[in-house]
């Protein structure tokens, strides 16, 4: 029923000013709209609403991610902008924090200022 409709993604944050700095500057998203309730970005055809909530609850899994073509370059560029990549016990991550899945996809995770788990993935073509 909904397969022909566009998806809207939501990420809850406690401080829109801090989120503007992280999502707009560090991640380089074009923030097209701002209200007291949310920042809005159009990310490659998908609306991302970075929504003000009283108490964000950080999930222990990825809540949003980006498909990239060169994960090492993407990690390096984000690191230069102050993004810190996560390391997990038991995961065989390389020096950049990139994990290679059994099928060959490469994944790197990072947290936003509210602890939302975000990721980059380079899929095997």
C-alpha positions in Angstrom: 0.0 0.0 0.0 2.8 2.5 0.8 5.5 1.3 -1.5 4.8 4.1 -4.0 5.2 6.8 -1.3 8.3 8.6 -0.2 9.8 7.7 3.2 10.4 10.4 5.8 13.1 9.6 8.4 13.2 11.0 11.9 16.0 11.4 14.4 15.2 12.7 17.9 17.6 15.3 19.5 17.6 17.3 22.7 19.2 20.5 21.4 18.5 21.8 17.9 21.4 24.3 18.0 23.9 21.5 18.8 22.2 19.3 16.2 22.5 22.1 13.6 26.2 22.2 14.2 26.6 18.4 14.0 24.2 17.5 11.1 24.8 20.7 9.1 28.5 21.4 9.6 30.1 18.1 10.6 28.0 15.9 8.3 27.5 18.5 5.7 23.8 18.1 5.3 21.9 21.0 3.7 19.4 22.1 6.3 16.6 23.5 4.3 14.1 24.4 7.0 14.2 25.1 10.7 11.5 25.6 13.3 11.3 25.4 17.1 10.4 21.7 16.5 12.8 20.4 13.9 15.6 20.8 11.4 14.7 19.5 7.9 17.1 18.2 5.3 16.5 16.6 1.9 19.0 13.8 1.7 19.2 12.4 -1.8 15.4 12.4 -2.2 14.5 11.4 1.4 13.3 14.0 3.9 15.2 13.8 7.2 13.5 15.5 10.1 15.9 16.1 13.0 13.2 16.5 15.7 13.4 18.2 19.1 12.4 15.8 21.8 12.6 16.3 25.6 14.6 13.2 26.2 16.1 11.3 23.3 16.4 7.6 23.9 19.6 6.3 22.2 19.0 2.9 20.6 21.8 0.3 20.8 21.5 -0.2 17.0 21.8 2.0 14.0 18.9 4.4 13.5 20.1 6.0 10.3 22.9 5.4 7.8 24.3 6.5 4.5 25.4 4.4 1.6 28.8 5.6 0.4 31.0 4.6 -2.5 34.3 5.0 -0.7 34.1 4.4 3.0 37.7 5.1 3.8 37.5 8.6 2.2 34.1 9.3 3.8 35.5 8.3 7.2 38.6 10.5 6.7 36.5 13.5 5.7 34.1 13.2 8.6 37.0 12.6 11.0 38.5 15.9 9.7 35.2 17.6 10.6 35.3 16.3 14.2 33.2 13.1 13.9 34.5 10.3 16.1 33.9 6.7 14.9 32.9 4.1 17.4 34.7 0.9 18.2 33.0 -2.2 19.5 34.4 -5.1 21.5 34.4 -8.3 19.4 34.2 -6.5 16.1 37.3 -6.8 13.9 37.5 -3.1 12.8 40.4 -1.7 11.0 42.4 1.4 12.1 39.7 3.7 10.8 37.0 1.8 12.7 35.6 0.1 9.6 34.2 -3.4 9.9 34.0 -5.8 7.0 30.9 -8.0 7.1 31.1 -11.6 6.0 29.5 -10.7 2.7 32.1 -8.0 2.0 30.1 -4.8 2.9 32.1 -2.3 4.9 30.5 -0.5 7.8 31.6 2.3 10.2 29.5 3.7 13.0 29.4 7.0 14.8 27.2 8.8 17.4 25.5 12.1 17.2 25.7 14.4 20.2 22.6 12.7 21.7 24.0 9.2 21.3 22.0 8.3 18.2 23.9 5.5 16.4 24.6 6.4 12.8 26.5 4.6 10.1 28.2 4.6 6.8 28.1 1.5 4.6 29.9 0.6 1.4 28.1 -2.3 -0.2 29.7 -4.8 -2.5 28.7 -4.0 -6.1 
